Amino acid sequence: MERKIALNIAAVLLFCFALFAVFFVLQKSEDNSFEINHDNVPADTEVDTGKDTAPEKEITPPQDEEEKTTVKKDLAPLVEKYKGKEIVKINTDQKAVALTFDAGANADGVEPILRILAENDIKGTFFLTGKFIEKYPDKVRAIVATGGDVGNHTYDHPYLTRLTNEQIKENIQEAENAFAKLDGKFQPFLRSPYGDRNASTLLAVSENNYLNIRWTVDSLGWQGTSGGMSKAAVEQKVLKAAGPGAIIMMHLGSNPDDKTHLDSEALPAIIAELKKNGYEFMTLSELFELEK
């Protein structure tokens, strides 16, 4: 009797073992035949298919905002691009203008203009002659200290069309030398005195590594009241012509006859009205960065 019970137990154990073995074999077979359903995997998810894969790409973490740097536009290529040509405005759709000031006569308007620009947190662009630099070194230092652009207005304000190419070169270099004595260096901008230029002078200026900068609008403030201008007339003339990329030309000196300085008188209203209409004020070098 006891032997019969033992045999039954052994048979049950053997049966159980056999069932376990079959289950194990089936499970192993299913594991080996498992396929990934790629249709349910997002496109940007990497899937290990068991095949050789390309090395992982190196991932560069994004820079913090503080680490990003603004690359200023290199102006040198523009000299070649505009070789023999003059620039009257910057090609941009952005509401931005450049206030530019010529200096060749007296310095009567320097202090009020610098004060107005500072009050409005605006940097201007100044075209200085060599003689002005030599005569008013302290005024020039104050201009440079504003952080605005400083361009070349020749040494002694001649009519360039009356000079040879060699004389133009010498006049430009004399102005550079005068500025260098104050540790200054011009931006590659040159404005021809009196706006006097022709194809030959434009090319000569380009060959001396300068951009020929004209203007979009001349305020005519330099004419003074004796020349028929007024503060209101200056404001109207500038505001009517201003647009995206405009180069506004004014002067640092007063009218030699009546001693009026209409540009500095009209400047606050011009700035206020342009700001009201959504305009920004930039130096010429900054404005070139917006060029299309």
Phi, psi and omega in degrees: 000313181295325180293323180295320179296319181297320180295321179295319179296317180297321180295318179297316180297319180296319180296317179298317179298319180296317178299317179298319181296317179298316180300319181296316181296316180297317180297319180296321180295319179295322179298318183289336183259009182290131179241145179277134176272096184292340181296335183261006181259129179304149185300330183266014179261130178280137180241129177275105181266002182088354180268163178297138180238158178291153178303149180294141177286143178288129182260124178263120181296146179297147180283147172291155181303325182292334184275344181288140179239144178270122180273117181288144181294132177285121184278341183303315179298336180291331179298319178288320181300320183255029181300125179075010181239164176244153183248121181254341175198163179264134182283096180208155176263353182283141179285088180211142180225162176244127173270119181239147186226125178267142179228122178207333181264252180261179183246026186300330184265359184300306185298311180295323180292316178297323179294315180296318179297317181295319180297333181256008179054049181239139174254132181259179174239128188239130177254114187245139172276160178297321180293323177297319180298318181290325184278328184233061184300323180292321177296320180294319177299321179294322178296312181299323182296341180288342181085007178281177178280148174233122181248169183271132178239027184073177183277309187233025171061051181272168169281111185296330181292349179262000182252155172282166178300323179292321178293324177298315180300314181296320181294320178296316182291327177298320177294319178299317181295321179297318180290325181297331179294340175256018182063029180258154175220128182290148163292160182285051180240132175226133175247125181291131177303140181064005186069018184278117181200160171213183184302323182292316182290324178299318179291321180297319178296317179299320181290347174260018173068039176235150169274136176279107183258117175261231180199157174277321180214136173261121183297335185064016177297334181295340180290337178069178179291332178291341178261009176092005179264165178213169177303312181297322180293322177296313179302312183297317182296316182291312184294327179292326185266343185293141177198179179306127178081010183291143174251110184264125183253124175230184181230152177274336183270156177274166175296130185292340183268307184260355177064014177283152175230082187291332181296314180291329179291323183274341187303314181302317181291323179297314179298314182299317182291319179293320176299318180300329180266015173085018182270146172257158178244128184227161170286166178299318181297324177291321181294325179296334179291342179269355185301133180281000000 
